[in-house]
Amino acid sequence: MNLSLVFALDGDKKEEEFYFDAIVFKNKSDFNGRLDIFAVFPFKNFKFLNNNEMFISKYNVEYLILDNNNEQIQSKKFNKSIVEENYSKTQSVNGEFELNQYSFVLPDGDYKIIVRLYDEIAEKMFEKSKSFSIINFYEFDFSLSGIMLVSEIEENNGKFKLTPFISENISKLNSNFFIFYESYFNPTKSQNYDYDLFIKIYDDKDNVVYEKSKILQKIKIDSVIINSNQNTLISKQFYIYINDIKKISNGKYTIKIFAANPTISDDFEEQNLIAVSQRSIVYYDDQNSQIENNLENSIKQLRYVASQTEIDKINSGKNEVEKIILFKEYWQLLDPSPNTERNEAFEDYYQKIQYSNNNFKSYTEGWLTDKGQIYIVLGKPTNIEKSQDATRRVMYERWVYGGREFIFADNNGFGDFRLVRPYSFNEKYQYISY
């Protein structure tokens, strides 16, 4: 399987300075293991300087490998510059980011990787770390690599393009993703190797929250020239689709894959296990929290962006879980940068609803007022003019959007501004990059 890689960020609504993942594979040329590191640095977290209408940022990233005595044994440092003409890109409006990838070759043992990001202009340092272990794959007749999370796989003429998900947080993936791993076996034992694969996800109390029925994995080698006096391991690449996880709550989890000698039952027994691999994942979704706090209201608030048919489809969910899934699927279709950590359209829309509630509340919630509707759909006016008819004691506001204007009138002095010109407004919200 020939693989090329592109990258997707995670969906964590917390402001992360950067994201990284580290996965262990067998090294191709010797008996060591290979630690592949993928690090992503969103532009919006860098400080940029304006130099002759060019926006410039400078940073360095350093990878440190520590052994189990906490002694540094390897390191790598990169110095980078970012130069952009468009200021909006420096704010990651469309998910702009820097990608860094590097591999360390290491003997078997327990290690820790530290990733340090230093913003030279802001003079700020950010650091993250992760522990990992490398085994001597050649000591085993059969073994598994680490697990890579993958958001998407595309096939083109027999070649596969993977989109690794550079984070542990699976909330953006809507419980639909792939796991990618390699299996290694000694062909001096057999040129054909079959095994059963089992996948389980555990919560932090070791309760199983998800399990996938066993999958028979068949390895066939058409022609292998083997020097029987030489240790040889054959690598095979596999990916498994995880698409039926039930709703899980925010928290920490562990995903494990178990390889077992072919079994009759749909479960394995310890004596049949031949290899195990695992990795940590988390589920943290502020968007879900916002929705779940008042799902019914969140759906009602779609009236300025969705059609009634689309709203009815979301409400057709049999229960709250199904409605949340349909709600998130709807916003996925509007995401202007689906491979980034943020859904800018979702954020923009509900920030405008919140602003409307805070600023336009009258006899009803601010988002339901005429002012709220115009603000949510069209955004902030380029100009606002206020006036008063002293005789009639009517307050007016004139909102200007380029060549368009909207006149609101408050006839009773209680801030209940109604749209009087034009008499009606039925446009829908569309996300615009500012």
C-alpha positions as CSV (number, residue, x, y, z in Angstrom):
1,M,0.0,0.0,0.0
2,N,1.6,3.3,-1.1
3,L,0.6,6.1,1.3
4,S,0.9,9.8,1.0
5,L,-0.1,12.0,4.0
6,V,-2.1,15.2,4.4
7,F,-3.1,16.5,7.8
8,A,-6.2,17.4,9.8
9,L,-6.3,19.2,13.1
10,D,-8.5,18.3,16.0
11,G,-11.8,19.8,17.2
12,D,-10.9,20.9,20.6
13,K,-12.6,24.2,21.4
14,K,-10.0,25.0,24.0
15,E,-7.3,27.3,22.8
16,E,-4.4,25.0,22.1
17,E,-1.0,26.6,21.3
18,F,-0.1,23.6,19.1
19,Y,-0.9,20.0,18.4
20,F,1.3,17.0,18.1
21,D,1.2,13.2,17.8
22,A,3.9,10.6,18.1
23,I,3.6,7.0,16.8
24,V,6.0,4.1,17.0
25,F,6.7,1.9,13.9
26,K,9.4,-0.6,13.1
27,N,12.5,1.0,11.4
28,K,13.0,-0.3,7.9
29,S,16.8,-0.6,7.9
30,D,17.8,-2.0,11.3
31,F,16.6,-3.5,14.5
32,N,15.6,-0.2,16.1
33,G,12.1,1.4,16.3
34,R,11.1,4.6,14.6
35,L,9.2,7.4,16.3
36,D,7.2,9.5,13.8
37,I,6.3,12.9,15.1
38,F,3.7,15.2,13.5
39,A,3.3,18.7,14.9
40,V,0.9,21.4,13.8
41,F,1.2,25.1,14.7
42,P,-1.9,27.3,13.9
43,F,-1.0,30.8,12.6
44,K,-3.4,32.4,15.0
45,N,-1.2,31.5,18.0
46,F,1.8,33.3,16.6
47,K,2.6,37.0,17.0
48,F,3.1,38.7,13.6
49,L,4.9,42.0,12.8
50,N,3.8,44.3,10.0
51,N,6.9,45.1,7.9
52,N,6.1,47.1,4.7
53,E,2.6,45.5,4.4
54,M,4.1,42.0,4.9
55,F,3.2,40.1,8.1
56,I,6.2,38.2,9.5
57,S,6.5,35.7,12.4
58,K,9.5,33.8,13.5
59,Y,9.6,30.7,15.7
60,N,11.6,27.6,16.5
61,V,10.4,24.1,17.5
62,E,12.6,21.7,19.4
63,Y,12.1,18.0,19.9
64,L,13.8,16.4,22.9
65,I,14.0,12.6,23.6
66,L,14.6,11.6,27.2
67,D,15.3,8.1,28.5
68,N,13.7,6.5,31.5
69,N,16.3,8.3,33.7
70,N,15.1,11.6,32.4
71,E,18.4,12.1,30.6
72,Q,18.3,13.8,27.2
73,I,19.7,11.4,24.5
74,Q,18.6,13.0,21.2
75,S,17.2,16.3,20.0
76,K,16.3,18.2,16.9
77,K,15.7,21.9,16.5
78,F,14.1,23.8,13.5
79,N,14.1,27.6,13.0
80,K,11.2,28.8,10.9
81,S,9.7,32.0,9.5
82,I,6.2,32.8,8.2
83,V,5.7,35.6,5.7
84,E,2.1,36.5,4.6
85,E,0.7,39.3,2.6
86,N,-2.9,38.7,3.9
87,Y,-3.5,39.6,7.5
88,S,-6.6,37.3,7.7
89,K,-4.3,34.3,7.1
90,T,-2.3,35.3,10.2
91,Q,-5.5,34.8,12.2
92,S,-6.1,31.3,10.8
93,V,-9.4,32.5,9.3
94,N,-9.3,29.5,6.9
95,G,-7.3,27.3,9.2
96,E,-3.8,28.2,8.1
97,F,-1.1,26.3,10.0
98,E,2.5,25.3,9.9
99,L,3.3,21.5,9.7
100,N,6.5,19.9,11.0
101,Q,7.3,16.3,10.8
102,Y,10.4,14.4,12.0
103,S,11.4,10.9,12.9
104,F,13.8,9.5,15.6
105,V,15.4,6.1,15.4
106,L,15.7,4.5,18.8
107,P,16.5,1.2,20.4
108,D,13.9,-0.6,22.5
109,G,13.1,1.1,25.9
110,D,10.9,3.6,27.6
111,Y,11.1,7.2,26.6
112,K,9.6,10.7,26.9
113,I,9.3,13.2,24.1
114,I,9.1,16.9,24.8
115,V,8.0,19.4,22.1
116,R,8.9,23.0,22.7
117,L,7.6,25.9,20.6
118,Y,9.2,29.3,21.0
119,D,7.6,32.4,19.5
120,E,10.6,34.6,18.9
121,I,8.5,37.8,18.4
122,A,6.2,37.3,21.4
123,E,9.1,35.8,23.4
124,K,6.9,33.0,24.7
125,M,7.6,29.4,25.2
126,F,5.0,26.6,25.0
127,E,5.7,22.9,25.9
128,K,4.0,19.6,25.6
129,S,5.2,16.1,26.4
130,K,4.2,12.4,25.9
131,S,5.6,9.1,27.2
132,F,6.1,6.1,24.9
133,S,7.8,2.8,24.6
134,I,9.7,1.0,21.8
135,I,10.0,-2.7,21.6
136,N,12.5,-4.8,19.7
137,F,10.1,-6.0,17.0
138,Y,12.6,-8.7,15.9
139,E,12.2,-10.5,19.2
140,F,8.6,-11.5,18.2
141,D,7.3,-13.7,15.4
142,F,4.4,-11.3,15.2
143,S,3.9,-7.7,16.5
144,L,1.9,-4.5,15.9
145,S,3.0,-0.9,15.5
146,G,1.5,2.1,17.3
147,I,-1.9,3.4,16.3
148,M,-2.5,6.4,14.1
149,L,-5.8,8.2,14.1
150,V,-7.0,9.0,10.6
151,S,-9.9,11.2,9.6
152,E,-10.0,10.3,5.9
153,I,-8.6,7.9,3.4
154,E,-8.8,8.4,-0.4
155,E,-7.9,5.8,-3.0
156,N,-6.6,6.8,-6.5
157,N,-5.3,4.1,-8.9
158,G,-4.3,1.8,-6.1
159,K,-2.5,4.5,-4.0
160,F,-4.0,5.7,-0.7
161,K,-3.8,9.2,0.7
162,L,-4.3,9.3,4.5
163,T,-5.3,12.3,6.5
164,P,-3.8,11.8,9.9
165,F,-5.7,13.4,12.8
166,I,-3.0,15.3,14.7
167,S,-4.5,15.2,18.2
168,E,-5.9,12.8,20.8
169,N,-9.3,14.6,20.7
170,I,-11.8,12.7,18.6
171,S,-14.8,15.0,19.2
172,K,-14.5,16.7,15.8
173,L,-14.6,13.3,14.0
174,N,-18.2,12.7,15.0
175,S,-17.2,9.1,16.1
176,N,-16.3,8.3,12.5
177,F,-12.7,7.8,11.9
178,F,-10.0,5.2,10.8
179,I,-7.2,3.7,12.8
180,F,-4.1,2.9,10.9
181,Y,-1.4,0.4,12.0
182,E,1.3,-1.9,10.7
183,S,1.7,-5.6,11.5
184,Y,5.1,-7.3,11.4
185,F,5.7,-11.0,11.1
186,N,8.6,-13.4,10.5
187,P,8.1,-15.0,7.1
188,T,10.6,-17.8,8.0
189,K,7.7,-19.2,10.1
190,S,5.0,-18.9,7.4
191,Q,4.6,-16.9,4.2
192,N,0.8,-16.6,4.9
193,Y,-0.4,-15.3,8.2
194,D,-4.0,-15.0,9.4
195,Y,-5.1,-13.4,12.6
196,D,-8.3,-12.1,14.3
197,L,-8.3,-8.4,15.2
198,F,-10.4,-7.0,18.1
199,I,-10.8,-3.3,18.9
200,K,-12.0,-1.9,22.2
201,I,-12.2,1.5,23.8
202,Y,-12.0,1.9,27.6
203,D,-12.8,4.8,29.8
204,D,-10.6,6.0,32.6
205,K,-12.2,3.4,35.0
206,D,-11.3,0.6,32.6
207,N,-14.9,0.1,31.5
208,V,-15.5,-0.9,27.9
209,V,-17.5,1.8,26.1
210,Y,-17.0,0.5,22.6
211,E,-16.0,-2.7,20.9
212,K,-15.9,-3.8,17.3
213,S,-16.7,-7.4,16.2
214,K,-13.6,-9.4,15.3
215,I,-12.0,-8.8,11.9
216,L,-10.1,-11.5,10.1
217,Q,-6.8,-10.0,8.8
218,K,-5.1,-12.1,6.1
219,I,-1.5,-11.6,5.2
220,K,-0.3,-13.1,2.0
221,I,3.2,-12.8,0.5
222,D,3.4,-13.7,-3.2
223,S,7.1,-14.1,-3.4
224,V,9.7,-13.5,-0.7
225,I,13.4,-14.3,-1.0
226,I,14.6,-15.0,2.5
227,N,18.1,-15.7,3.8
228,S,17.3,-18.1,6.6
229,N,20.4,-16.9,8.4
230,Q,19.1,-13.4,8.6
231,N,16.4,-11.9,10.7
232,T,13.6,-10.6,8.4
233,L,10.3,-9.0,9.2
234,I,7.6,-8.3,6.7
235,S,5.5,-5.2,7.2
236,K,1.9,-4.9,6.2
237,Q,-0.3,-1.8,6.5
238,F,-3.9,-1.9,7.6
239,Y,-6.7,0.6,8.4
240,I,-9.9,-0.1,10.2
241,Y,-13.1,2.1,10.0
242,I,-14.6,3.1,13.3
243,N,-18.0,4.3,12.5
244,D,-20.5,3.1,15.1
245,I,-19.3,4.5,18.5
246,K,-22.3,5.4,20.6
247,K,-22.4,8.8,22.3
248,I,-19.6,9.2,24.8
249,S,-19.1,12.0,27.3
250,N,-16.2,14.3,27.7
251,G,-13.2,12.4,29.3
252,K,-10.1,10.4,28.7
253,Y,-10.1,7.0,27.0
254,T,-7.8,4.3,25.7
255,I,-8.2,2.5,22.4
256,K,-6.7,-1.0,22.2
257,I,-6.3,-3.4,19.3
258,F,-5.8,-7.1,20.1
259,A,-4.4,-9.6,17.6
260,A,-5.3,-13.2,18.3
261,N,-4.8,-16.6,16.7
262,P,-7.9,-17.3,14.6
263,T,-10.8,-18.0,17.0
264,I,-14.2,-19.6,16.6
265,S,-16.0,-17.2,18.9
266,D,-16.5,-13.4,18.5
267,D,-14.2,-12.8,21.5
268,F,-10.7,-13.8,22.3
269,E,-9.2,-15.6,25.2
270,E,-5.9,-14.6,26.8
271,Q,-4.0,-17.7,25.6
272,N,-4.9,-16.8,22.0
273,L,-3.5,-13.3,22.1
274,I,-0.3,-12.8,20.0
275,A,0.0,-8.9,20.1
276,V,-1.6,-5.8,21.6
277,S,-1.2,-2.1,20.8
278,Q,-2.9,0.8,22.4
279,R,-3.0,4.6,22.5
280,S,-4.7,7.3,24.5
281,I,-7.6,9.4,23.1
282,V,-9.8,12.1,24.6
283,Y,-13.3,13.3,23.9
284,Y,-13.7,17.0,24.7
285,D,-16.4,19.0,22.8
286,D,-17.4,22.5,23.9
287,Q,-19.7,22.6,20.9
288,N,-21.5,19.5,22.2
289,S,-21.7,21.2,25.7
290,Q,-23.2,24.3,24.2
291,I,-25.8,22.2,22.3
292,E,-26.6,19.9,25.1
293,N,-27.2,22.7,27.6
294,N,-30.3,23.7,25.6
295,L,-30.6,21.4,22.5
296,E,-34.2,22.5,21.8
297,N,-33.2,26.2,21.7
298,S,-30.1,25.5,19.6
299,I,-32.2,23.9,17.0
300,K,-34.8,26.8,17.1
301,Q,-31.9,29.2,16.6
302,L,-31.2,27.7,13.2
303,R,-34.1,29.6,11.7
304,Y,-31.8,32.3,10.1
305,V,-29.5,29.8,8.4
306,A,-31.4,26.6,7.8
307,S,-34.5,25.8,5.8
308,Q,-37.6,24.5,7.6
309,T,-37.0,21.1,5.9
310,E,-33.5,21.0,7.3
311,I,-34.7,21.9,10.8
312,D,-37.5,19.2,10.5
313,K,-34.8,16.7,9.6
314,I,-32.8,17.4,12.8
315,N,-36.0,17.3,14.9
316,S,-36.8,13.9,13.3
317,G,-34.2,12.3,15.5
318,K,-35.7,9.7,17.8
319,N,-34.0,11.0,20.9
320,E,-31.6,13.7,22.0
321,V,-28.5,11.7,20.9
322,E,-29.8,11.4,17.4
323,K,-30.7,15.0,17.2
324,I,-27.2,16.1,18.3
325,I,-25.7,13.9,15.7
326,L,-28.0,15.4,13.0
327,F,-27.3,18.9,14.3
328,K,-23.5,18.4,14.1
329,E,-23.8,16.8,10.6
330,Y,-25.7,19.9,9.4
331,W,-22.9,22.3,10.6
332,Q,-20.2,20.0,9.2
333,L,-21.7,20.8,5.7
334,L,-21.2,24.5,6.4
335,D,-17.7,24.3,7.8
336,P,-15.5,26.5,5.5
337,S,-12.3,24.6,6.6
338,P,-13.4,21.0,7.4
339,N,-9.8,19.8,8.0
340,T,-9.0,22.3,10.7
341,E,-9.7,22.4,14.4
342,R,-12.5,25.0,14.1
343,N,-15.8,25.3,12.4
344,E,-15.7,29.0,11.8
345,A,-19.3,29.2,10.5
346,F,-20.7,27.5,13.7
347,E,-18.6,29.8,15.9
348,D,-19.5,32.9,14.0
349,Y,-23.3,32.2,13.9
350,Y,-23.7,31.4,17.6
351,Q,-21.4,34.2,18.7
352,K,-23.8,36.6,16.8
353,I,-26.7,35.0,18.6
354,Q,-25.0,35.5,21.9
355,Y,-24.2,39.1,21.0
356,S,-27.8,39.7,20.0
357,N,-29.1,38.3,23.3
358,N,-26.7,40.6,25.2
359,N,-27.5,43.7,23.2
360,F,-30.9,43.6,21.6
361,K,-33.1,41.9,24.3
362,S,-36.6,43.5,24.5
363,Y,-39.8,41.7,25.3
364,T,-38.2,38.6,23.8
365,E,-34.7,37.2,23.5
366,G,-32.4,39.4,21.5
367,W,-31.9,36.8,18.7
368,L,-35.6,36.9,18.0
369,T,-35.8,40.7,17.6
370,D,-35.6,42.4,14.2
371,K,-32.3,43.9,15.1
372,G,-31.0,40.4,16.1
373,Q,-32.1,38.9,12.8
374,I,-30.4,41.5,10.7
375,Y,-27.2,41.4,12.8
376,I,-27.0,37.6,12.7
377,V,-27.5,37.4,8.9
378,L,-25.5,40.4,7.8
379,G,-23.1,41.1,10.7
380,K,-22.1,44.4,12.2
381,P,-23.3,47.5,10.3
382,T,-20.7,49.7,8.7
383,N,-22.5,52.7,10.3
384,I,-25.3,53.3,12.9
385,E,-27.2,56.5,13.1
386,K,-29.7,57.3,16.0
387,S,-32.4,60.0,16.0
388,Q,-35.7,60.9,17.7
389,D,-39.0,62.2,16.7
390,A,-39.6,64.6,19.7
391,T,-43.3,65.1,18.8
392,R,-44.2,61.4,18.6
393,R,-41.4,60.3,21.1
394,V,-40.3,57.7,18.7
395,M,-36.6,56.5,18.7
396,Y,-35.0,55.6,15.3
397,E,-31.9,53.7,14.4
398,R,-30.5,53.6,10.9
399,W,-28.2,50.7,10.1
400,V,-26.0,51.0,6.9
401,Y,-24.4,48.2,5.1
402,G,-22.6,49.7,2.1
403,G,-25.4,50.7,-0.2
404,R,-28.1,49.1,1.9
405,E,-29.9,50.6,4.9
406,F,-32.4,49.3,7.5
407,I,-34.6,51.6,9.7
408,F,-35.7,50.5,13.1
409,A,-38.3,52.3,15.3
410,D,-39.0,52.1,19.0
411,N,-42.5,53.4,19.5
412,N,-42.8,53.1,23.3
413,G,-39.3,53.9,24.6
414,F,-38.7,50.4,26.0
415,G,-36.0,49.5,23.4
416,D,-38.5,47.4,21.4
417,F,-37.0,48.3,18.0
418,R,-39.1,47.1,15.0
419,L,-38.0,47.0,11.4
420,V,-40.0,49.6,9.5
421,R,-37.9,49.9,6.3
422,P,-37.8,47.6,4.4
423,Y,-41.0,46.1,5.8
424,S,-39.6,42.5,5.7
425,F,-36.3,40.6,5.6
426,N,-36.0,37.0,4.6
427,E,-32.4,36.4,3.7
428,K,-30.3,33.6,5.2
429,Y,-27.0,33.6,6.9
430,Q,-23.9,32.8,4.9
431,Y,-20.4,32.6,6.4
432,I,-18.0,35.3,5.1
433,S,-14.2,35.3,5.9
434,Y,-13.4,38.8,7.2
